[in-house]
Amino acid sequence: MYNEFWLGGPKFLADRAFNIGTDAVMLYAFCRKMRAKRVCDLGCGSGVIGQLLAFSNENICVTGVEIQKASADAALENAKLNGLTNRFEVICGDLREYKKLPLESGSFDLVVMNPPYFVSGSGKSVSDDATAIARDERFCTLEDACTAAAYLTKWGGRFCMVHRPERLSEVMTTMSNKGLEPKSLRFVQHRQDSSPNLILVEALRGGKPGLNIQKPLILTTPDGTDTGEVKEIYHR
């Protein structure tokens, strides 16, 4: 069984372990219009972000890196469903050992990541090991993510990440320290009057300081229906 993202759009395995989260979709929407031919999706899971990008742009080739074999296998199965096996590949490996992976330094125009959000041991993990690996930083810290991204992103290339607003300062500082200068920031909110629940950050490899704060991405209208932008993203 699979779910179709939109009518005639990409398909993804219908499995609770590989749900299509709002954070992944919002990150795809954030960077889908950026110029890129080679994209790396770090911690790609079942391949949602990379395959949405590849499906929407026939000039894009994506390499996913995923530490969990079950997720990497699901990403390959999704690529078959979407006819993307010639433009989507998965390396099952640990991004912390990026220099040992078959990936060249500075070889990607765009690197994207939906990382673990919570510090390991923070009490916000879960009992299921597979879910916990994706949720907390036991195998990938924010610094690990930015270090690998800096190695893989070409000079003048972009690194885009979705994260939690309470870690905004840490995200910005870590990116900058690794030579990935934050250039654009967008908050995601459920409603116009609610606090942000996600942040979307674009950084430029070797960029100069200077941050553009975009208008918030609002998910629902006052009556609880999708906003026009959300409808456009999901082709509703």
C-alpha positions as CSV (number, residue, x, y, z in Angstrom):
1,M,0.0,0.0,0.0
2,Y,1.1,3.5,-0.7
3,N,-0.1,7.1,-0.3
4,E,-0.1,9.5,-3.3
5,F,1.1,12.9,-2.3
6,W,-1.2,14.6,-4.8
7,L,-3.2,13.2,-7.7
8,G,-0.6,12.0,-10.3
9,G,2.2,13.1,-7.9
10,P,4.8,11.1,-6.1
11,K,3.9,8.0,-4.1
12,F,5.2,6.9,-0.7
13,L,4.9,3.6,1.2
14,A,1.9,3.7,3.5
15,D,3.6,2.7,6.7
16,R,3.4,4.3,10.2
17,A,7.2,4.1,10.4
18,F,7.6,6.2,7.2
19,N,4.9,8.9,7.6
20,I,5.2,12.0,5.5
21,G,5.6,14.7,8.2
22,T,4.7,18.4,7.8
23,D,8.3,19.3,8.6
24,A,9.7,17.4,5.6
25,V,7.1,18.9,3.3
26,M,7.7,22.4,4.5
27,L,11.5,22.0,3.9
28,Y,10.8,20.7,0.4
29,A,8.6,23.8,-0.3
30,F,11.2,26.1,1.2
31,C,14.0,25.0,-1.2
32,R,12.1,23.6,-4.3
33,K,12.7,26.7,-6.4
34,M,16.4,27.0,-5.6
35,R,18.7,26.3,-8.5
36,A,20.4,22.9,-8.1
37,K,21.3,19.9,-10.1
38,R,23.0,17.8,-7.5
39,V,21.2,17.5,-4.2
40,C,22.2,15.6,-1.0
41,D,19.5,14.6,1.5
42,L,21.3,13.9,4.8
43,G,19.4,11.5,7.1
44,C,17.0,11.0,4.2
45,G,14.7,8.5,5.9
46,S,12.3,7.1,3.4
47,G,13.4,9.7,0.8
48,V,10.5,12.1,1.0
49,I,12.3,15.4,0.7
50,G,14.7,14.3,-2.0
51,Q,12.1,12.6,-4.1
52,L,9.7,15.5,-3.9
53,L,12.5,17.7,-5.2
54,A,13.4,15.3,-7.9
55,F,9.8,14.7,-8.9
56,S,9.2,18.4,-9.2
57,N,12.4,19.1,-11.2
58,E,13.6,16.7,-13.9
59,N,17.0,18.3,-13.8
60,I,17.7,17.3,-10.2
61,C,19.7,14.2,-9.2
62,V,19.5,13.3,-5.5
63,T,21.8,11.3,-3.2
64,G,20.4,10.3,0.1
65,V,22.4,9.3,3.2
66,E,20.6,7.1,5.8
67,I,22.0,5.2,8.7
68,Q,19.0,2.9,9.2
69,K,18.8,0.1,6.6
70,A,15.0,-0.3,6.8
71,S,14.6,3.4,6.0
72,A,17.2,3.3,3.2
73,D,15.4,0.2,1.7
74,A,12.1,2.1,1.9
75,A,13.6,5.1,0.1
76,L,14.7,2.8,-2.7
77,E,11.2,1.3,-2.9
78,N,9.7,4.8,-3.0
79,A,12.1,5.7,-5.8
80,K,10.8,2.7,-7.8
81,L,7.2,3.7,-7.2
82,N,8.0,7.2,-8.5
83,G,10.1,6.2,-11.5
84,L,13.2,8.0,-10.0
85,T,15.7,5.2,-9.8
86,N,17.9,6.9,-12.4
87,R,17.9,10.2,-10.4
88,F,17.7,9.0,-6.8
89,E,20.2,6.9,-4.9
90,V,20.7,6.0,-1.3
91,I,24.0,5.4,0.6
92,C,23.3,3.4,3.8
93,G,25.9,4.9,6.1
94,D,26.7,7.1,9.0
95,L,27.0,10.8,8.0
96,R,29.4,11.4,11.0
97,E,31.9,9.4,8.9
98,Y,31.3,11.5,5.8
99,K,34.9,11.2,4.6
100,K,34.5,7.5,4.4
101,L,31.4,7.6,2.3
102,P,31.6,7.6,-1.5
103,L,30.9,11.3,-1.6
104,E,33.3,14.0,-2.9
105,S,33.9,17.2,-0.9
106,G,32.0,20.2,-2.3
107,S,30.1,18.1,-4.9
108,F,26.5,19.3,-4.1
109,D,24.7,22.4,-5.1
110,L,22.2,21.9,-2.4
111,V,22.2,19.9,0.8
112,V,19.0,19.4,2.8
113,M,18.3,17.9,6.1
114,N,15.4,17.2,8.5
115,P,17.6,16.3,11.5
116,P,16.9,14.9,15.0
117,Y,15.4,17.8,17.0
118,F,16.1,16.8,20.6
119,V,19.4,16.6,22.5
120,S,20.0,13.0,23.5
121,G,18.9,12.4,27.1
122,S,16.6,15.4,27.2
123,G,13.6,13.2,28.1
124,K,11.9,13.8,24.8
125,S,12.8,10.5,23.2
126,V,10.6,7.4,22.6
127,S,10.9,3.7,23.3
128,D,11.0,2.6,19.7
129,D,14.6,2.6,18.7
130,A,14.0,3.4,15.0
131,T,11.9,6.4,15.8
132,A,14.2,7.5,18.6
133,I,17.2,7.6,16.1
134,A,15.2,10.0,13.9
135,R,13.9,12.0,16.9
136,D,16.9,12.6,19.2
137,E,20.6,13.2,18.7
138,R,22.0,9.9,19.9
139,F,23.7,9.2,16.4
140,C,23.7,12.7,14.9
141,T,24.1,16.0,16.7
142,L,23.4,19.4,15.2
143,E,27.2,19.9,15.0
144,D,27.6,16.5,13.2
145,A,24.9,17.6,10.7
146,C,26.5,21.0,9.9
147,T,30.0,19.5,9.7
148,A,28.9,16.9,7.1
149,A,26.9,19.6,5.2
150,A,29.8,22.0,5.1
151,Y,32.0,19.2,3.7
152,L,29.5,18.2,0.9
153,T,28.2,21.7,-0.1
154,K,30.2,23.4,-2.9
155,W,31.5,26.9,-2.4
156,G,28.5,29.2,-3.0
157,G,26.1,26.2,-2.6
158,R,23.2,26.1,-0.1
159,F,22.4,24.1,3.0
160,C,18.7,24.1,4.0
161,M,17.5,22.7,7.3
162,V,14.2,22.5,9.2
163,H,14.4,22.6,13.0
164,R,12.7,23.6,16.2
165,P,12.4,27.3,17.1
166,E,13.8,26.8,20.6
167,R,17.1,25.8,19.1
168,L,17.3,28.7,16.6
169,S,20.3,30.4,18.2
170,E,22.2,27.1,18.3
171,V,21.3,26.4,14.7
172,M,22.5,29.8,13.5
173,T,25.7,29.7,15.5
174,T,26.6,26.1,14.5
175,M,26.0,26.8,10.8
176,S,28.1,30.0,10.9
177,N,30.9,28.3,12.8
178,K,31.1,25.6,10.0
179,G,31.3,28.2,7.2
180,L,27.6,27.9,6.3
181,E,26.4,31.5,6.7
182,P,22.6,31.7,7.5
183,K,21.0,33.8,4.7
184,S,17.3,33.2,5.0
185,L,15.0,32.3,7.9
186,R,11.3,31.5,7.8
187,F,9.0,30.6,10.7
188,V,6.2,28.0,10.3
189,Q,3.1,28.6,12.4
190,H,-0.2,26.7,12.7
191,R,-2.2,29.9,12.8
192,Q,-1.5,33.6,12.3
193,D,-1.8,34.2,16.0
194,S,0.2,31.2,17.2
195,S,3.9,30.9,18.1
196,P,6.2,29.2,15.5
197,N,6.5,25.5,15.8
198,L,9.2,25.1,13.1
199,I,12.0,27.1,11.6
200,L,13.3,26.8,8.0
201,V,16.9,28.1,7.5
202,E,18.9,28.5,4.3
203,A,22.7,28.9,4.6
204,L,25.3,29.7,2.0
205,R,28.7,28.0,1.9
206,G,31.2,30.8,2.2
207,G,28.5,33.5,2.3
208,K,28.8,36.9,3.9
209,P,26.8,37.9,7.0
210,G,23.3,39.2,6.2
211,L,20.0,37.5,7.1
212,N,16.7,37.8,5.3
213,I,13.7,37.0,7.5
214,Q,10.8,35.9,5.3
215,K,7.1,36.3,6.2
216,P,5.8,33.3,8.3
217,L,4.4,30.3,6.6
218,I,0.9,29.9,8.1
219,L,-0.6,26.4,7.9
220,T,-4.3,27.1,8.7
221,T,-6.8,29.9,8.5
222,P,-8.9,31.1,11.5
223,D,-11.6,28.5,10.6
224,G,-9.1,25.7,10.6
225,T,-8.9,25.1,6.9
226,D,-5.6,25.1,4.9
227,T,-4.2,28.4,3.8
228,G,-3.8,29.1,0.1
229,E,0.0,28.5,0.3
230,V,-0.5,25.1,2.0
231,K,-3.1,24.2,-0.7
232,E,-0.6,25.1,-3.4
233,I,2.2,23.0,-1.8
234,Y,0.0,19.9,-1.5
235,H,-1.7,20.6,-4.9
236,R,-5.1,20.6,-3.2
